[in-house]
Amino acid sequence: MLCRSVPIEPETQARERKDLAEALRGLRRASGLSGERLALRCNMSQTKISRIETGRALPTVIDVERILKALDVPDEVADELLRLARRANVDYASWRAYARVGLYHKQAELRALESSSRVMRHFLPAIPTGLLHVYEYAVETLSPTVVSDPARDVVRAVQARMDRQAILDDTSRSFRFLLTEQAVKWQRAGFKTMAAQCSHMAEVNRKPNVDIGIVPQGVHVPGIPMNIFVVYDDRLVTVELFSGEVVLRDPRDITQHLNLFELFWSHALTGEDASAFLEEAASGFMRQRN
């Protein structure tokens, strides 16, 4: 899924995006085409071409392919610019950077992203996402776990996470949460909290705009659940790593993750079967507590 390293820093990202804009503008001028003529050849608006060339809009890899084809750019030059476009369409932010400004700012960023999306698909092979957390579970997951974890204002971050959950009641948006059995049963907190977390997810699954799927152990799935990721509509994907978060905007990356989501979803328990699984997991944690 994300098989290459992403050694991206903000300064590098800004420079590469500027380089891409300047290169495309230079190639268009060298061809003798006006922005309007190029727009016609690419089936784009002249305004979009202008915004791309001035760096005010980041072109997708497909946009760059269309422009290079319209300009009849030699393959060697086109390959280099396409590599640049792919790098420019990937963002990386470390958890250390988020912690420096306050993790609650990250919750506000997620809230804004959710508010601008209609369909959200969460792939959760390791742990439930924050939109599904009970308060005590959120405290556990947002607290530092190893000495190299950055310090953070846990109370403020947890409250911001809980406030985000109000969007689950907005029936104009739909949410699909796909978990593995391990994500449900990994004991990230005490038995009582784990039981409450599972019961809460079973209840959330009964909201009209929420679907939770669970891939049980023992099911043959022709894929490997490598990363937590979220697909927002069909416009971007966020991928979580131990060190930070990667944002992908290339339509082909988005399609790849949508296809992976549907592959795993096709092997999941859903509807009342998923709720029953979660309720049984809650009962199991309560039995262990007693």
N, C-alpha and C positions, 0 to 999 in steps of 0.2 A: 504493500500500500504506500508507505513512505519509505523507500528503500535507500535513499541517498542522504548524505549529511546535508545540513542547511546552514552553512557558515555565513549567515547574513546579519549585517549590522545596519542600523538606520542610515549611517552616512553612506554606506555602500549602496543601499537601496535607492537613496535619493540621486546619487551620482549615475547609477545605471539607468534610471528612468529618464534623467536629463539627457544622457548619451543616446538613448533610444529615440527620443523626440528629435534631437538635433540630426541624427543620422537619417531619419525618415524625411525630415524637411530638406536636408541636403540632397538626397536622392531624387526627390520630387523636382527640385529646382534644376538639378543637372539634366533631368529628362526633358525640360522645357515645358512641362505641363503646369497649368494653373491649378490651384486648389480645387476650383470648381470642376475642371476637367477630370482630375483624379477622382473626385467624389463620384462623378458619373460612372467612371470605369469600375469603381469598387462597390457601387450601389450603396453609398453612404451619403450622408448630408455633408455639405461644404462646411457647416459649423463643426461637425464631428472631426473632420480632417484638420481644421484649424486648431481645435482644442488638443488633438493628439500632437500636432507639430509644435505647439507652444508648451506642452507639458502639463496642461490643465486637465487633461483626461488621460488615463492609462489605457492604452489599447490592449485588447486580449491578444493571445497568440493568433487566433483566427483572423482578427482585424489586420495584424501585421502580415500574415500570409496573403490576404487579399490585396493589400497595398503593394507588396513586393511583386506579386504576380502582375498587377496592373502596370507597374513600372518596368516590367521585364528585367528584373535585377538578376545578374549572374548567380548561379547556384552557390558558389563559395561565399559570396557576400550575403546572400539570403540566409544561408545556414547560420552564419555568425549572428545576424540580427535576430533570427528566431531563437537562438540560444539566449541572447540578451533579453528578448521578450519573455521567455519562460522564467528567467531569474527575476525579472521586474514584477511578474505576477505572483510572486511568493513573498509573504511577509512573515517575519519571525519576531516574537517578543518573549523575553525570558521572564520567569516568575520573579526573579530578583528585581527586574525593572518595574513590574507591577507592584511589588512589595514596597519599593522606594517611595512611590506616590500614594500607596494605600490600596490594599486589595479590594476595598469597597468601591474604588474607582473602576476596577475590572467588572464588578457586579453591575455598575451603572452602564458600562459599555455593553454588556450582554443584554441588559434590559432594553437598551435602545435598538440593538440588533433584532431582538425578538419582536419589538413593537413595529419594526419595519418589514416583518416577514409574515407570510400567511401559512406556510407549511414548513414545519421543522422536524427533521429526522435525526434522532440521537442514537448513535451506535455505542453501546456501553459494555464492552467485554470484561471490564475490571471492577467497576463501581457505579452505583446509581448517580445520575447527574443532580446538580443542585436544585433544579426545579422539583425534584421528587423527595427532597430531604425533610425529615422532621428536625426540629431545632437541635436536639442533643446529638444527632448524627452529623449535622452540619458543623457543630463545634469540633467534633472529633476530626472531621476531614479537613478543616481549615487550620487546625493547630499544627505547629511545626512538628516534624517526626524524626528528623536526623539533624545533627549539629550544623550541617551546611545549609539547612533551610533558612531563608531570610526571615527576620523578625516581622511580625505583622500585627495589626490591630484586629484580633480575632472577633471580639464582641461586635465591632462595627461592621466587619465583613459578613458575619453571620446574619446580622439583622438585615443588611442589604440583600443578602441571598434570599431570606425569607420573604422580604417585600416583593421580590421579583415574581414569586409564585402566584401573585394575583392574576397574572396574564393567562393562567390555565383556565380561568373562568370566562375568558373572552372567546365566545363560541364562533367568532369570525375567523379564528385561527385554529389550525389543527396540529396536534403533536403526536409523533410516533416515537416511543422509547423502546429500543431493542436491547435487552440484557441477556447475558449468558447466566447459566445457573451459578457459576462461580461469582459473578458480580452480585447476585442476590445474597449468597451465603457466606461470602468472604467476611470474616468477623473483624470488622474495622472498629467495633465498639463493644460494650458489654452486652450480655444476653438480653437484658430488658430493652435497651435502645435498639438492638437488632430486631427484636420482635415488633417494636413500635414502628420501625422503619418498613418492615415487610407488610404489616397491616395497613399502613398509610398508603403504600403503593397499590395495594389491592383496591383500596377505596378510590384513589385517583383514577385507576383504570376504568372506573364506572362513569367518569365524566363523559358527556356526549362527544366531545372533541378530542379525547385522549385515547390512544391505543397503546397498550404495553404488550410487547412480545417477549417471551423468554425461551431461549434455546437450551433445552435440558441436556445434561451430560448423557452420553450414551447414544446420542443421535448422530448418524453419519452426515457430516457437513463437508462438502468439497471446497473448503476454504479455511483460512487461518485468521482468527480475530486478533489482529496485530495492534491496532490503535483505537483509542477513543476518538470518535469524530462526530461532527454535527454538520448536516447539510441544511442551509437556509434557502428555501425555495429552490431555484436552480441557478443561483448567482454566486454563492461562495461556500467553501468548506473550511471548517476549523478542525485541526488535528492536534490533540494533546500529547505532549512528550513529558518525560520526567523534568526536563529543564525549562520548558516553556510551551509556547503554542505557535503553530504554523497556520497561516491563512492562505488558501489556494483559490485563485480566481479563473484559472484557465478552464474553459468549458469542457475540455477533455478530462481534466482531473475531476471536475464536478460529476460528469457522466460516469466515470470510473467508480466513484464513491456511491453514487445512486445505485449502480448495478450491484455493487457489493452489499449494500444495505438490503436490496430486494432478495439477493441470494440467501442471506442469513435469515431474513424475515420469513422466507418460504419454509424454513425448518423450525419455526418457533411456535410455542403455545400462545394463543391469543384469546381475547374475549374472556369469558367466564373461566375457561381452562387456565388462563394466566392468573386470574384473580384467585382461583382455588389453589394454584401452586404457591402463590405468595402467602395466602392464609395458612397453608400447611407449614411453610417455612417459619412463619411467625409462631405457630404452635410448637414447632420443634425447638426454637430458641427458648420459649417459655419453659418447656420441659427440662432443658439443660440448666436453666436458671434455678429451677426447683430441685 
